[in-house]
Amino acid sequence: MATRRVEHLVVGAGTAGAAAARTLRAEGADVLLVGRELDPPYHRPPITKGLLQGVETRESTFFDGLEDVELLTRASVMSLDTEARV
């Protein structure tokens, strides 16, 4: 298992995780966003409506403002050491 030190770690790439990562990055922080899903964070309603109806593309459902956020998909955080920050 790899050990890694990061300034800010956001676990979970859903709506709340994406918003937290975007806010931290806007303040100039280095951010690592980790999520289990295959794709970057995306807006859920367009998936069930627009994408299935053919009026949205897959990429158009992704959240904006995460271009400078490091993202790990298909990944899980197994443990944290908050004192060592790893």
Order of alpha helices (4+ residues) and beta strands (2+ residues): beta-alpha-beta-beta
